[in-house]
Every structure is written in structure tokens, then in C-alpha cells.
Amino acid sequence: MIKTVILDWGGVLIDQPLDALIEYCAESLGIKTNSLKNVFSEDVPMFREFQKGTISEKSLWKKICGKLKINEPSSKSLWKEAVSSVFRDKKGVYQLIENLKKNGYKIAFLSNTEIPAMEYFYENKYEKYFDIIVFSCAEKISKPDSRIYHIILDKLQNKPKETIFIDNNLENVEGAIRVGMHGILFESLQQLKENLIKFQIKIK
């Protein structure tokens, strides 16, 4: 029997934000969006370390701006400014969460997210929607590393087979399935509802 539904953030609870984040930061830095996007594409490990909280935002920009030969941002946290500007909640998914909670399911949150975005999350009190919250930047581990799935299962005190994990990234869904969870690749709200019903989840 399913007891818990775990959701990713970017692309599931909010519109996929990365392109908009890069566009906002590029404009603030006075450079072309493609220039900044290329740096992120060429140095994926750097961004993953930022998401795991193993390098600071200051270190991130120092490295990026050094590569691009431009001045570092003057703001305290350009990334948080970008997050505040571009994150857009999927209201239908949040309504689904409310329905699931009313029907007795635990709702958990598992995201590969940077420290400034995590701060934004708590400052805007999103924690009220979730029973358990796990951020990659707080745990220093990111999906699809099996350890982060075990961390959230331990916090939930759940067996993997009692848990459904929802993400818009196939690699992350496969990581959850490897530890014994059920997985749903998010494509749309309607598709998510249909998949939950297949698991005999009450969604209304």
C-alpha cells in the first residue's frame, strides 16, 4: 500500500526554471544568454557541486566570471534574485498535494537545489505543504545517488515499496526505482493524475 508521495521541485512543482535563471543572470551580468549557458553546459560538474552545496555561490561566480573575463556580480546573491524573479508555481500540482494530504497520504519533497533557492523556499514558507523535506545542498548528495533516496526514506520511516517518487528527470526516477520505490516521470498534471490512479491513489 502506498503511504507517501515524494515530489521534485523544478519541473514538477514549478515550471522548469534553469533557462530562465540563466537568462536573468546573464542580463544582470551584461552578457549574452548563450555565453552563460555555454559555461554551464561545458562545466556541468561545477553546477552539480553548487547544487550539492559543496561550493558557494561566491565561488561559482568567481569561476564563471573568470572564464568569461567579466566582473563578478555585486549583489549579495544574484542566484536568489533570479530564483525570486523566475520561479512559477504549478498551482494545479499544489492543489493535488492538498487533496492527497486530505486523503491521508504523507507528502515529501526531494530536490537537487542550491543553497540560495533553499533559502527562498523557507523564506516563502513552502515547508507548510510537506511532511518531510530533503535538499541536495543540505545533504551534500544529489539525485540519482542512492544515498539521498535512503535519507528521505529514513526520515519518513517508510519502506521503499510504500513510496512513489515523482520527477521530470528520467535519470532521477530510475534512481528511485533502483532503491525499490515506485517512480513516475512527470510530463503534465493530467498525466500525473492518471499515473497516480493506476497506483490506486485517491486524488480527489
Residue pairs with C-beta under 8 A, 6 or more apart in sequence:
1 162
2 105
2 162
2 163
2 164
2 182
2 199
2 200
2 201
3 105
3 106
3 158
3 162
3 163
4 105
4 106
4 107
4 108
4 131
4 156
4 158
4 162
4 163
4 164
5 100
5 105
5 106
5 107
5 108
5 163
5 164
5 166
5 196
5 201
6 107
6 108
6 109
6 110
6 152
6 163
6 164
6 165
6 166
6 176
6 181
7 13
7 93
7 97
7 107
7 108
7 109
7 110
7 166
7 167
8 110
8 111
8 166
8 167
8 168
8 169
8 172
8 186
9 109
9 111
9 113
9 121
10 16
10 17
10 18
10 111
10 113
10 168
11 167
11 168
11 169
11 186
12 90
12 93
12 166
12 167
12 168
12 186
13 89
13 90
13 93
13 94
13 109
14 87
14 88
14 89
14 90
15 87
15 88
15 90
16 168
17 83
17 86
17 87
17 88
19 37
20 82
20 86
21 79
21 82
21 83
21 86
22 33
22 36
22 37
22 40
23 33
23 86
24 81
24 82
24 85
24 86
25 36
25 73
25 78
25 79
25 82
26 32
26 33
26 35
26 36
26 37
27 33
28 73
28 75
28 78
28 81
28 82
29 36
29 65
29 68
29 70
29 71
29 73
29 78
30 70
31 68
31 70
35 68
36 64
36 68
39 64
39 67
39 68
40 46
40 47
43 63
46 55
46 60
46 63
46 64
47 60
48 112
48 142
49 55
50 57
50 60
50 114
50 137
51 112
51 113
51 114
51 136
51 137
51 142
52 112
52 136
52 137
52 140
52 141
52 142
53 114
53 115
53 136
53 137
53 138
53 140
54 140
56 115
57 77
57 78
57 79
57 114
57 115
57 116
58 72
60 79
61 72
61 73
61 78
62 72
65 71
65 72
65 73
75 81
77 116
77 119
79 114
79 116
79 117
80 116
80 117
80 119
80 120
83 116
83 117
83 120
84 120
87 120
90 189
92 189
93 189
93 192
94 129
96 189
96 192
96 193
96 203
97 107
97 129
99 202
99 203
99 204
100 107
100 201
100 202
100 203
101 107
103 201
103 202
103 203
105 201
106 131
106 132
106 156
106 158
107 129
107 130
107 131
108 130
108 131
108 132
108 133
108 134
108 152
108 155
108 156
109 126
109 129
109 130
109 132
109 133
109 134
110 134
110 143
110 148
110 149
110 152
110 165
111 134
111 135
111 136
112 136
112 142
112 143
112 172
113 121
113 135
113 136
113 137
114 137
115 137
118 135
118 137
118 138
121 127
121 135
127 133
131 156
132 152
132 155
132 156
134 148
134 151
134 152
134 155
136 142
136 143
136 148
139 147
139 148
139 151
141 147
141 148
141 151
142 148
143 149
143 167
143 169
143 171
143 172
143 175
143 176
144 171
144 172
144 174
144 175
144 176
144 178
145 175
146 175
146 178
146 179
149 160
149 165
149 175
149 176
149 179
149 181
150 179
153 159
153 160
153 163
153 179
153 181
156 163
159 180
160 179
160 180
160 181
161 180
161 181
161 182
163 181
163 182
164 181
164 182
164 183
164 184
164 196
164 199
164 201
165 172
165 173
165 176
165 177
165 181
165 182
165 183
165 184
166 173
166 183
166 184
166 186
166 192
167 173
167 176
167 183
167 184
167 185
167 186
168 185
168 186
168 187
170 185
173 183
173 184
173 185
174 183
176 182
176 183
177 183
182 199
184 192
184 195
184 196
186 192
193 203
196 203
197 203
